[in-house]
Amino acid sequence: MLHFNKNLCLYLILFITSMSCSAKSPIGLKAEKYVISSEKDMESRSLADLAFNKLQQYTDQKDIVLKGNSNISSNYKTIYFEVSPNSTYDYCLHLNKNNLSVTLKNKKDAAWIISQIVEEISTIDDRFKATDLPPSTIKFSTNCNNFDFSYRDPHYASNLIPGNSLIFGNNSVDLDWGIWGHNLAKVMKDINDTNIYALVNDVRNKDQFSFSSPELINHLTQYILYNFGDGKEKGYHFMIMPQDNNLVCLCEKCKNIGNTKNNATPAVSYFIRKMADKFPKHKFFTSSYNTTIELPKEKLNDNTGVFLSTITLKKGVDLSISQPKTAEFIKDLKSWEDITENIYIWDYSANFDDYLTPIPVLYSLQKQLRFYKNYGVKGVFLNASGYDYTSFGNLKTFIAGALLKNTEVDIDMLCSSFFKKYYPQNHELLTNYYLTLEKSFAKTNKTYTLYAGINEISSSYLDVGNFIKFYQALKNVIPETNKEEKEKLEKLYTALSYTKLQIAYNEATGIYGCAEFVRNKLVIKPEIKKILNNLSDFPDYGNLNNYKEANGALNKYIDIWKNKIINKRFENLLFNETITILSDKDEGFEDTQYLNNGLPGFDHDYHQGWYISSKDLKVRFSVEKIDGEKSLNFSFMNNDRHGFYPPIKIEVWGDNKLINTTENVNYDTALEAIDFSLTLNLTDIRNIEVLFTRRELEKSKIACDEIRLLN
């Protein structure tokens, strides 16, 4: 109590002093010399030592950073540190003319607060050069604050670079989790004890665990002790999720605990309680997913929590309880409040089918984080591009991290300060483009989907004309830019060459298209090869390998351009004909451009050139100007994972008469695209209708590429 009173008195004195001084003139951190001091406990002294070393690291004049036992002049600034686990606030700053007092609740935030201080000093004292530190995001005045979320994890590549998450004040799956996702199986892969596995249909099944098993509890206990300790030095998080299937253990013990055929929650909750009891300094999380969708019957330990997914909620717009899916989510969240105080969300902040095209996520993220905060969410895992490069990913890591600490930060100001810091020569170009992207999309009040191709992107958040201007402006400034900044811009330009190609492919013969007609043949423009060569530089950059989350290798994408498109001339007697869809159209496929724009689809990517139908597909086109025997050619996607299969039957009708039927279309199931052709005599026929019948498989769809009519 005496210690508390001493600190309270010190804070009041500093606060009153700072208020008195601030009435006269603004108080800054700049001083002739900086004296680093602290409370006498080990953690506070460690914090002060870290600050001393960091300040010395960023200046050549070592004598201007002193230890606390130095003689203090009136022109010196004492920076005083304390780690106080019982503090009401996550951090407090108390500033007056000669002193900055810094109090941290948790020592894990040490690197962040010190980086903030060093960066702030470097902006006002040119004896310090902190070129690698992000801009400061907090106000250096007398104030105390709590972070809006206790767990903050923007899952971008910049946050996963060793050391970065600590400097940004973020969490990281690499540093904070002992087990993440469905990875309990990886931990147990070398364990030969079958008792750890679920009893399903009276047989031990290695595809699922028995969460009542004493052996499983013992093996995980030993794993944690060996790899992470008891948590007293550092507490870790552990995700305890069943394997990603519908199997549930029905051994006698699991059944007695409460398991049923479709509900594993009772045994999983039992397991989590056991582990939480054994390791009170670690945290153990379950999920509301699949066989654990039902809530536990009893309240969980204080060091446990739950992850709720936001995948069903709208992205890019305000969330409201008036939205049915949002109302359902909040209902689930409130139900979990009776079970645990630690409710984390698995949120999303990317287009997982296109990492490289710029996507505006920050304005809407701010709105949605405010919403989650108001409903008591304690932690956020923001799923983004992960270890892969994404355009403006470093900016988003910085600002998303700031938003997770304080949802009221000024995004525009942080965006400007970020680009000024890291791109001093071209910050205006980058700031103007990115903020225009955010503001323009915000005005539309449209949502963005988590899996979108270029056609949907162009109609939602990407202004194609503005992008083309920005891409050209980047090309123009790169040669005049200094080395370090130049390298970063070259990487961005290389990545954006993918978007340039996507636009060119999608527009085909349009103003920004990749092709033009030459003597009734579709010919690829020469400049497309230059853009492809730009993109082909991607191996020069460490994590620029994929353009999307799954099956998105850039080398494969480039190979398709080189082998199927570049230097090719495409023919089709249907180029100038209208293809009409007679069957029901899927949303987003009202336009039939992909059926006769001349360009081949990408075998591995259903967004690239495929007309998709979740129903039997029926089309019609005129052949009034065409006569004689012709070859009718189709290409169909074959992708079991996404439910795309060639049709089981193709019927061709000429002027309402059936003229060709092909049933039980045979194909090589190993191929990603299936080509099919048939010969028709079109003499005296005016209109052709083709009916593609889907295979009788659950959620079967047809993805059709070009319908080509050839001589």
N, C-alpha and C positions, 0 to 999 in steps of 0.2 A: 504493500500500500504506500509506503514511503517512497518507493521507486516511482510509482505511478504519480504521486503528488509532485515529485520533483520534476518529472517530465511535463506534467500539466502546467506547472508554474513557468517552466522554460518556454513552452509553447505560447502561453499567454503573453509573456514578456516580449518574445520575438514578434508575435502578431501585432501587439500594440505599437511596438517600435516600428514595424514595417508600415503600419497604417499611418503613423505620424510622418515617416519619411516620404511615403508615396504621395502625401498631400503636397509635398514640396516639389519633388521631381521623381521621374520613374527610376526604379532600382533595377540594375542589371547585374550580371555575374562578372563583368570585366573587372580585373584588379591588376595591381603591379605584380603580385605573386599570389599563389594559391596554397593554403595550408590545409592539409588533410588530417582530420581528427575523427574520433569515434568514442562511443561508449566502451567500457572495458571488457565486456564479454567477448568471447571468441568469435561469434558470428559477426558482430558489429566491427570488430577489428579486421576480420577477413574482408568485409565489404570495403573498409577504408583502404586496406592494402591493394585491393583490386582497382579502386579508383585512382590511387597514387600511381600505380604501374601504368594504367591506361592513359592518364594525362601525360606522363613522361614519354609514353610511346609516341604520342602525337605532337611532340615538340622537340626541336633540337636544343633548346635552352633548358637543360635539365634543372638548373638552379631556381627556376620560377615555380616549381612544384615542390613543396616542402612537407615534412612530416609534422605531426601535431605538437611536438615538443620544441618547435622553433620559436625564436623571438618574433612576435607579431607586431608589424607596423600598422598604422591606421590605413595605409593604402593596400593592405593585404585582404584577401577574402578567405575566411575559414569555412571549409565545407565539412560539416559534421554529420557522421553516419550512425544510425542505430537500426538494428534488426529487432523488432518488437512483435513477437507472435501473438500477443494479446491486444494488439492495437485494434481500434474500431475500424480503421481504414487500411486499404491495401498499400497506400503510400501517402505521405504528408510532406509538403515543402513549406519551410518557414524562412522567409528571406528578409533581411534588412541590409543596411549599408555594408556591414563587415562580415556578415555570416549567412550561410545557407545551411539550414538544418534539414537533413533527409532522413525520414523514418520509413522503413519497409516492414511490412507484416511478414512477408515470406522471402527467404533468401534466394529462392529460384528466380526472382525478378531482379537480381543484382546486376547482371550484365545489361539488362534493358535500361534500368535507371541510370547507370553509369554512362552508357552510350548516349543517352539523352543529354546528360550534363556535358560530356566532352563535346558533342556536336554543337550544343548551344554556345559553349565558350568559343569554339572554333569559328563561329559566325561573327563574333564581335572582337576577337583577339587574334590578329593575324600571325601571332607566334605559334599558333596551333594549326595543323593541317590534318583534318579528319575526312579526307576525300572518300574513304570507303564506308563511312557510317551514313545511315539514312537520316533524312531531316528529322528534327525533333518534332514530336506531336503533342507535347504537353506545354502548359503555361508555366513559366518560371516566375511565380509570385507566391505569396502565402496562400496555400490551399491544401485541402485534404480530399482524396478521392478513392472511391471503390471502383474496380473494374466492373463493367456491365455483365461480363461472363467470366466465370472462374476458369473454364477450359476454353482455349481459343486456338483453333488449328486450321488455318487456311492452307489447303493441301495443294500448293503450287511448288514447282521445282525450286524456286528461290528460297522457300521456307525449309527445304530439305537439304540445302547445302550445309555441311557441318558448321555449327556455330551461329548460323544466321537466325534460327528461331529464337535463340537466347537474346540476341541483339534486338530483334524485332519485338521481343516480349510475347512471343507466341508459343504454343505447344506444338509438338510434332509426334507423329506416329512412330518415328524412329527412336525418339528419345524418351517418350513418356509411357509407352505401352510394352508390357512384357508379352502379352498375347493380344493380337488384333484380329478382328473379324472371325472367320470360321477356322482359325489356325490352331485350335487345340489338337487337331489331328497331326499337325506337323510336330508338335511337342511330343506326342505320344508314339510317333512312327517307329521308334526302335524298341518299344515296350512289347514284350512277348506274352504278357499276362492277358489271357482272353477274358478274364473277369471284368476288365474295364469297359468291355463292349456291351451294347444293348442286346437284350434277349427279345428277338422278334420271331414270332411263330415258333417259339420254343427252341430257337437256334441262335447262338451268339453271332451277331452281325457286325463286321468291322466297319461298316459304313455309318455306324452311329454309336454313341456312348451310353453307358449306364451311369447316370449321374447320382445314383445312390450308392455306387460301388465304393467301399472303403479303400480298395486298391487304387482306384482312380484318384481319390482324394490324397492318398499317400504319395503316389507318383508325381502329382502336380505339386504337392508340398515340397518334395525334394528338388524338383526342377526350379521352383521359385527361390528356395534357399540357396541353391548352388549358383544361380545366375543373377539374382536380384537382391538377395539378402532378405532380412526381416522388415525392411522399409524404414528403419529408424534413421539411416543416413539419407536415403531418398525413397519416397513412396512412388510406386509405379501403378499403372492401371492395367487391368486384365479383363479381356472380353471373354465371357463364358457363354458361348453359343453352341447349340447342337449343330451337327453337320447340316449342310444346305440340302435337306431332303425331308420327306414326310415320315420318316421312321421314328418310332417312339419305343423306348424300352418298357417291357411289361413283365419284368422279373417280379418276384413276390414283394421284394422290398420297395421297388418303384411303384407297384400297384398299391401297396399299403400307404405309401406317402401320398398317393392321389393321382398318379399317371393314368390316362386312358389312351385309347387307340390313337387319338388325334391331339392329345394334350400332354406335352412334356414339361409344362411350367412347374408342377409340384416338385419333381425331382431336381430340375435345374435350380429352383429357388433353394431347395435343401442344400444342394452342393455349394451354391454361392454363400449361404449363411455359414457353412462349415469353413470355407476358405477365409471369409471375412473375420470369423472368430480367431482363426489361427494367425492372421496377418492384419492386425488393426491399423497398421500404418500404410498398407496398400489399399487400393480400391478395386472392387470387382463389379463388373457390369453385365447385365443381361440385355436382351433386346425384345421388342414387341414384334415378333416376326415368325411366320409359319407355325411351327408346333409350340411356340411360346407366345402366341398372340393373346392368350388368356392371362389375366392378371394373377399374381400370387394371392393367396388367401390372407396372408399375414404380412405385416410391415417388415421390411428388410432392415439390415444393419445400417448404421450411419455411414459406414465406409463402402456402401454399395450404391448402384444406380442403374439407370436404364437408358438405352438409346432408342429414340423414336425417329423414323424416317419421314422426311417431308416430300418424298417423291411424288405424291399425289397432289401436292399443292401447286398453284399457279406460280410461274417464274416471270420476273420482269415487271410485276405490278404490285400494288398494295394488296395486303391480305386483309380479309374482312370476315367476320363471323357470319355474314350473310351468304358467303360462298359455301355451298353444301360440303365440299371436301374439307374446307378449312374448319367448319363447324364440327365435323366428325373428328378431325385431328385434335381440336381443343377439348372435345369431350373425352378422348382417350388420355390426353395430357392431364386433365383434371382428375381422372380416375387414378392415374399413377401417383398423383401428389399424396394420396393416402398410404402409398407403399414406400416411397422414397423421396427424399428432398433433392436428390441428384438426378435431375432429368436433363439429359443431353440430347441434342438433335443431330441427325446425319442429314446435312443440308447439301445443296448442289449449286455450283456457280460456274457452269461451263456448258458448251455444246460438245458432247462426247463423241459426236461424229464429225467434228471439225474444230481441232484445237488451234488452227493457224489463222483463220479469218477472224479479224477483230470483233469481239462481242462486248457490248456495254452491259456490265453487271453491277456496277458500284452504286448507282443511284437507287436501284430497286433493292439491292442488298441492304442498304441503310434502312429503308422503309420496313423491310421484313424483319431485320434484326430488332428494331424497335418493338415490333409486334411480339416477337418471341420473348423479349425481355419483359414486356408487360404481363405476359402469361407465366412468368416464373421459370423460364428455361435457364439452366445454370451453365451449360456448356454447348459449344458448337464445333462439330467437325464439318468443315466446308469442303466438300468433295469437288475437286477441280481437275486440272490436268496432271496432277501428281508429279512424277519424275520427268514427264515429257515437257518440252518447250511449248509455250503458248504465247501468242502475240500479246505484248504488254503484261505478261505474267509477273514481271518484277514489280511493276506499278501496283498490280492488284494484290500481291502479297503484302506490300507496304500498307496500302489503304485498308484492305480487309482486316489486317491485324489491328490497325488503329480503330476501326469501327467496332471490333469485338471488345476493345477496352472501353470505348466511349462512342456510343451510337450517334452522338451529336456533333462529331467532328465535321469540319468544313471540307468536303471532298474536293471542291474546286481549288481551294488554297493548298491542300496537300498534294494534289496533282501537279500544280504549278511548281511548288517547292521541290517535289521529287525530280521533275524533268530539269529544273534549273541546276540541281545538284549533280545529276548523273549525265546530263546531256547539255552542258552549258552553251555550246555553239548553236544547237538546234532546238532548244527547249520550246520556243514559241511554236514552231511547226508541229511538234509532237503534242504539246498541250492543247493547241487549237483543234487538232484533228480528234484527239481522244475525247475531249469535253464536248465537242460538237456531236460526236457519236452518241454519247450519253444523253445529252439534252434532246437531240432529235428523236431518239427512241422513246424517251420519257414522255414526250408530247403525244406520241401515237397511242399510248395506253394499251399497247399490244403485249401479249405474252411471248416468251420464247420457249421453244421446246428443247429438251435435253438431247435429242437425237434428230438433227435437222441437216438436210442437204442444201446445196447452194440455191436451189429454186425457192425453198422456204425462207432461207436466210435473206435473200434479196427482197423478199416481200415483207420482211419484218424489221430486222435491225440494221441491215447494211444498205446504205445509200451508195449504189454502184458508182455513180458519177463522182461523188466526193472521194470514194476510195481510189479511183483511177487517178484523180488529181494528186492525192497524197502519195500514191505509189511513184508517180513521175517526179514529184517534188523530192522524195527520198533519193531517187536515182541521181537527181541534179546536185544535191548537197553533199553526198558521200565523198566525192573526190576532193572537196575543199575542207573536209573535216579532219581534225587531228586523230592520231593513231587509236587511242583507247576508245574514244567515243565513236570513231569510224568503225571499229570492229563490232561494236554493239549494233550500230545502224546497219552494217552489212548483214549481220545475222537476221535482224528484223526484215530487211529487204528480201533476203533469201526466202524466209518463211512466207512473206506476203506474195512472193511469186507463185506460190500454190494458189492463193485466192485469185490472182490475176488469171491463171490458167482455168480455174473453176468458172469464173465469169465468162471467159472466152468460150469455154466448152458449152456452158448453159445457153449462151446467146447464139451460138452456132453462126448464123450469117447476119446477126444483128450488128448494131453500131460498134459494140465491143467484142464481137464474135471472133472465132478462130478461123473461120472459113469463108469462102466466096465461091460463087458459081462461075465457072469458065467453060464455055461451050457445053452446057448442060451437065457438067460434072462438078462435084463439090471438091474444091481444092483448099488445102490448109495454107493459111497466110505465112509468108516467110518469117515474120517477126515472132511467131509462136515458138519457133525453134530457139530463139534467143532467150525468151522467158523460161523455157524448159531448161536451157543451159544454166540460167541463174539459179533455178531450184536445184539443179544437179550439184550445186556447191554444198548441199546440206551436210555431207560427211565432215566438212571442215569445222563443224560446231558440235560440241559434245552431246547434248541431249536433244538435238533437232533430228529425230529419226522417224517420227510417226506424225501423221496428220489427224489421227483419231485414236480412240481408246482401244478398239479391237480390230485386228487385221488391217492396220492402217500404215504399213511400212511405206515410207516415201520412195524407196527404191522400186517397189512393186508398182506404185502409181506411175512413176517415171517410165518404167519399162513398157507399160500399156500405151502411154503416149508415143513412145519411140517405135514400138512394134505394130501398133494397130491404127495409129492416127497420123503421125508426122510422115511427110513424103507420100501420103496416100491420096488417091483420087477415087471418090465414091460415086457410084451410079445408082439411080433408082428412078424408074418411070413414074413413081408416085410423088416425086419431089414437090410438084406444084399442085397436087391434089389434096382435098380436104378429107381427112379420115374422121368419121363420125362414130362416137361411142353410142351404141344402142342399148347396152346394159347399164345397170346402176353404177355410178362413178364413186370411187373412194374420195374422201376429202383430200384436197390438194392435187388431185389428178383430173381436174376439169379440162385442162389443156392437153391436147394429144401430141404436143411438139416432139416428144421422144420417139414417136412411132414412125416419123418420116423426115426427121431433120438431117439425116445423112450420116450422123456420127454413131459409131458403135458404142455400146454400153461397156462399163468396166465390170469384168467378170466377178470380182470380189466385193463390189460395193453397190448395194441396191439403190443408193442415192444417185448414182452416176449413169444417167441415160436410160433408165428403165421405166416403162409405164406399168404401174402396179394396180392389180385388181384383187380384192378379197372375195369376189364373186365370179361366177362364170363370165367371161369377157366376150362381148359380141361387138364387132366393128363393121363399118360399111365404107366403101370408097368407089368412086366412079372409074370405069375403064372404057368409057365411051370413045375416047380418042386412041385406044390401044387395040390392036388386032392380032390375031394369030396365036401361036403357041408361045407361052411365057413361063418363066420359073418364078414361083412365089416362095420367098424365103423368110424365115422367122428365126429369132434367137430367144431362148428362155433361160432365166436364171435358175440354177440348181443349188439351193442353200438350205439344208435341213435345219440348221440352227434358227434361221429366221422364217422358216415355213414356206420357202419358195420352191416350187416344183414345176417341171414341164406339164402341160395339160395331158389328161388321160385320153382325150379325143379332140380331133379338129374336124369341123365340118365347114365346107365351102359351098356357098349358094350363089348361083348366077341368075339374076333377075327372078328371084324367089324359087328357083329350082335347085335341088341338091345336086351338085356336080362332082363332089369329091368328099370322101369320108376316110379319115385315118384314125383307127382306134388302137388303144394299148400302145401308145408311142413308146418305143424302146429307146433307152439311152444309157450311157455310161455314168453310173452314179458318182464316180470319182471326179467328173468334170464339174467346173463351177458354172459353165454356160453350155447350153445344148443348142446346136444349130440344126435346123430342120428345113427341108425344101420339098416342094411338090410341083408338078408340071400341069398347067392349065391351058386349055384352048379357049381363048377369049373372043373368038369370032362371033359377031352378032350379039355380044353380051354388053350391057350398058353399066350394070352395077354388080359389085361383088360384096357379099356379106360373109364374114368368117366368125364362127362360134368356137371358142376355146373352152372346153369343159375341164374344170379343176379335178384334181385327184381327190378321192374320198378319204382325206386325212384331216385330223383336227387342225383348224386354223390354217388350212392350206390356202396359199395365194399364188397368183400367176404374175410374174414379172416378165414383160415382153419388151424386147429391144426393137430395132427397126423391122418394119414390114416392108420388105424390098421386092419389087417386081422388076425382073431383069429379062433382057432379051436372051 
